[in-house]
Amino acid sequence: VRVESKLANALFYSGLANENDEAISLYAKNIPLKRERYGSSDDINHMIYNLGNLYFKKENYSEALGCFSIILESKSNYVSSILNKESLASLLFDSGKASEKIGDLSSAENYYKELLRHQERSGYGNKGTVMYCLASVLLEAKKYQQSLQYFEKMISAKYEGRTFDKGDILDKLATIQTSMENFQEAIDHYEKILKYNAQKSSNEVCTHEQDNVDKIYIKLGKLYKKMGRNFDAINTYDKAIEINQNKKDEVSTEILVQAFNDVAICCFNERMYDRALKACV
């Protein structure tokens, strides 16, 4: 058992991808034997920690979470000694990511919130990245008000010298406001994205949407349509059509179909029947 454990550790620290399967096999075989013989110890917990990281790299997220949970719940000296502020931050972040991957949004939310509390206490880590992950999980879980609060904190904040892409954050805010049926607020966010994109200044570049401005026009057009602002919707859809009219790829075709269909509806609502028929052709 001792020899195989040392071999598993050696394979783990080699960092070679092709050694991961053998290391996993050795850890999975020896950890239960050592726990049965010795109970809990720093050495065993260290092996469990390594095994969890290997499972995570192999995208076996349920198995990784099982290992991470054992470490986080352990009361041994290992937790206070080996899990320094950097290791604990990494463990909580990976636990959040693994929970997301298996669709356990509630656990992911809890891990990210615990990590934010850890960062507040220790002053370690990229708080902005964690906040973004938490806000995204809350959005997916349809906890719109909480998600809104975190994204709004990020819109003008800097973390460790990093300014988050405003186009991406504004898009998320618009999505939340649309889901909450606050259509004017959503429109305001989309219009800001278009404004920043048009400016293309060195300080306000919206890299997230520079290549997707036509999709923003589609989203904006749908909101105008919902609010009965048919002429604004038509003008917005026309811009998406102009961008894609000479393209033949599947995405552009889908955008054109959406745009022409909604233009026809808006024109019909405004009794512009000739234009409505033209859009249907």
C-alpha positions in Angstrom: 0.0 0.0 0.0 2.8 2.4 1.0 4.7 1.8 -2.3 1.6 2.2 -4.5 0.7 5.4 -2.6 4.1 6.9 -3.3 3.8 5.9 -6.9 0.4 7.5 -7.2 1.8 10.8 -5.7 4.8 10.6 -8.1 2.5 10.2 -11.1 0.3 13.1 -9.9 3.2 15.5 -9.5 4.7 14.5 -12.8 2.0 16.6 -14.5 1.8 14.3 -17.4 -1.7 13.9 -18.8 -1.1 10.3 -19.9 -0.2 9.4 -16.3 -3.5 10.6 -14.9 -5.5 7.4 -15.4 -2.9 5.3 -13.6 -2.6 7.8 -10.7 -6.4 7.8 -10.4 -6.5 4.0 -10.4 -3.8 3.8 -7.7 -5.4 6.5 -5.5 -8.9 4.9 -5.8 -7.4 1.5 -4.8 -5.2 2.6 -1.9 -7.2 5.4 -0.3 -10.0 3.1 1.0 -7.4 0.6 2.3 -5.4 3.3 4.1 -8.6 4.9 5.6 -9.7 1.4 6.8 -6.3 0.8 8.4 -5.4 4.3 9.7 -8.6 6.3 9.7 -8.1 9.9 8.8 -4.7 11.4 8.5 -2.9 14.2 6.8 -1.3 11.8 4.3 -4.7 10.3 3.4 -6.3 13.6 3.1 -3.5 14.8 0.8 -4.1 11.8 -1.4 -7.9 12.5 -1.5 -7.1 16.1 -2.4 -4.9 15.0 -5.3 -7.5 12.5 -6.5 -10.1 15.2 -6.6 -7.9 17.4 -8.7 -7.3 14.5 -11.1 -11.0 13.8 -11.4 -11.6 17.5 -12.1 -9.0 17.5 -14.9 -10.7 14.4 -16.4 -14.1 16.2 -16.1 -15.4 13.6 -13.7 -17.1 16.3 -11.7 -19.2 14.2 -9.4 -16.2 12.1 -8.3 -14.2 15.3 -7.9 -16.9 16.9 -5.7 -16.9 13.7 -3.5 -13.2 14.2 -2.8 -13.4 17.9 -2.3 -16.3 17.5 0.2 -14.3 15.1 2.3 -11.4 17.6 2.5 -13.7 20.6 3.3 -15.5 18.6 6.0 -12.3 17.2 7.5 -11.3 18.4 11.0 -7.8 17.2 10.8 -4.6 19.3 11.0 -4.3 18.8 7.2 -7.0 21.3 6.5 -5.3 24.1 8.5 -1.8 23.2 7.3 -2.0 22.3 3.7 -5.1 24.3 2.8 -3.6 27.7 3.0 -5.5 30.7 1.7 -4.5 29.9 -1.9 -5.3 26.2 -1.8 -8.6 26.8 0.0 -9.6 29.4 -2.6 -8.8 27.0 -5.4 -10.7 24.2 -3.7 -13.8 26.3 -3.2 -13.7 27.6 -6.8 -13.2 24.2 -8.3 -16.1 22.9 -6.1 -18.3 25.6 -7.5 -17.3 24.9 -11.1 -17.9 21.2 -10.6 -21.3 21.8 -9.1 -22.2 23.9 -12.1 -21.1 21.2 -14.5 -23.4 18.6 -12.9 -26.3 21.1 -12.7 -26.3 21.6 -8.9 -26.7 25.4 -9.0 -27.6 25.6 -5.3 -24.3 24.0 -4.2 -22.4 26.1 -6.8 -24.0 29.3 -5.3 -23.0 28.2 -1.8 -19.4 27.4 -2.8 -19.0 30.8 -4.6 -20.5 32.7 -1.6 -18.2 30.9 0.8 -15.2 31.8 -1.5 -16.2 35.4 -1.5 -16.3 35.4 2.3 -12.9 33.7 2.4 -11.5 36.4 0.1 -12.9 39.1 2.3 -11.1 37.5 5.3 -7.8 36.7 3.6 -7.6 39.4 1.0 -6.5 36.7 -1.5 -7.8 35.9 -4.9 -9.6 37.4 -7.9 -12.9 38.6 -6.3 -14.3 39.8 -9.7 -14.0 36.4 -11.3 -15.9 34.7 -8.4 -18.5 37.4 -8.4 -19.1 36.9 -12.1 -19.4 33.1 -11.7 -21.8 33.7 -8.8 -23.9 36.2 -10.7 -24.1 33.8 -13.7 -25.2 30.9 -11.5 -27.9 33.1 -9.9 -29.1 34.1 -13.4 -29.3 30.5 -14.5 -31.2 29.6 -11.3 -33.6 32.5 -12.2 -32.7 34.4 -9.0 -32.8 37.5 -11.0 -32.7 40.2 -8.3 -29.7 38.7 -6.6 -27.9 38.2 -10.0 -28.7 41.8 -10.9 -27.1 43.1 -7.7 -23.8 41.3 -8.4 -23.6 42.2 -12.1 -24.4 45.9 -11.2 -21.5 45.9 -8.7 -19.2 44.7 -11.5 -20.2 47.1 -14.2 -17.7 49.8 -13.2 -15.5 48.0 -10.7 -11.9 46.9 -11.1 -10.5 43.8 -9.5 -6.8 43.2 -9.4 -6.3 45.6 -12.2 -8.9 43.9 -14.4 -11.8 45.8 -15.9 -14.5 43.4 -17.0 -15.9 43.7 -20.5 -18.8 46.0 -20.2 -20.5 44.6 -23.3 -20.7 41.2 -21.6 -22.0 42.6 -18.3 -24.5 44.9 -20.0 -25.8 41.9 -22.1 -26.3 39.9 -18.8 -28.1 42.9 -17.2 -30.3 43.3 -20.2 -31.2 39.5 -20.1 -32.1 39.8 -16.4 -34.3 42.9 -17.0 -36.0 41.2 -19.9 -36.7 38.2 -17.7 -38.1 40.5 -15.1 -40.2 42.2 -17.8 -38.5 45.5 -17.2 -38.3 46.1 -21.0 -37.2 49.7 -21.0 -34.3 49.0 -18.6 -33.3 46.1 -20.9 -33.4 48.4 -24.0 -31.2 51.0 -22.2 -28.6 48.3 -21.6 -28.6 47.1 -25.2 -28.4 50.7 -26.5 -25.4 51.3 -24.2 -23.7 48.2 -25.8 -24.3 49.7 -29.3 -23.0 53.1 -28.2 -19.8 51.6 -26.7 -19.3 49.5 -29.8 -19.7 52.5 -32.1 -17.2 54.5 -30.0 -14.6 51.7 -30.0 -12.4 53.8 -27.7 -9.4 52.3 -26.0 -11.1 52.5 -22.6 -14.6 51.3 -23.5 -14.1 48.5 -26.0 -16.9 46.0 -25.8 -15.1 43.0 -27.2 -17.9 40.6 -26.2 -20.3 42.1 -28.8 -18.0 43.6 -31.5 -18.6 40.6 -33.7 -22.2 40.1 -32.6 -23.8 43.5 -33.0 -26.4 42.0 -35.3 -27.6 39.8 -32.4 -27.9 42.8 -30.2 -30.1 44.4 -32.9 -32.3 41.3 -32.9 -32.7 41.4 -29.1 -33.3 45.1 -29.2 -35.9 44.8 -32.0 -37.8 42.1 -30.1 -38.0 44.4 -27.1 -39.3 47.3 -29.2 -41.9 45.0 -30.7 -43.0 43.8 -27.2 -43.5 47.5 -26.2 -45.5 48.3 -29.4 -42.7 50.5 -30.7 -43.1 49.1 -34.2 -41.2 51.7 -36.2 -38.2 51.5 -33.8 -38.3 47.7 -34.1 -38.4 47.9 -37.9 -35.5 50.3 -38.1 -33.5 48.1 -35.7 -34.3 44.9 -37.6 -33.3 46.6 -40.8 -29.8 47.1 -39.4 -29.5 43.4 -38.6 -30.7 42.6 -42.1 -28.1 44.9 -43.6 -25.3 43.2 -41.8 -26.3 39.7 -42.8 -28.0 40.1 -46.2 -24.9 39.0 -48.2 -23.9 36.2 -45.9 -24.7 32.5 -46.5 -23.8 30.8 -43.2 -26.4 29.2 -41.0 -26.3 31.7 -38.2 -26.8 34.7 -40.6 -29.7 32.9 -42.3 -31.3 32.3 -38.9 -30.9 36.0 -38.0 -32.4 37.0 -41.4 -35.4 34.8 -40.9 -36.1 36.2 -37.4 -35.6 39.8 -38.6 -37.8 39.5 -41.8 -40.5 37.6 -39.8 -40.7 40.3 -37.1 -40.5 43.1 -39.6 -43.6 41.7 -41.4 -45.5 41.5 -38.1 -44.5 45.1 -37.1 -45.4 46.4 -40.6 -48.8 44.6 -40.5 -49.5 46.2 -37.1 -48.8 49.6 -38.6 -50.9 48.8 -41.7 -47.9 48.9 -43.9 -49.2 45.9 -45.9 -47.0 46.2 -48.9 -43.8 46.2 -46.8 -45.2 43.4 -44.7 -45.8 41.3 -47.8 -42.3 42.1 -49.1 -40.7 41.0 -45.8 -42.6 37.6 -46.2 -41.2 36.9 -49.6 
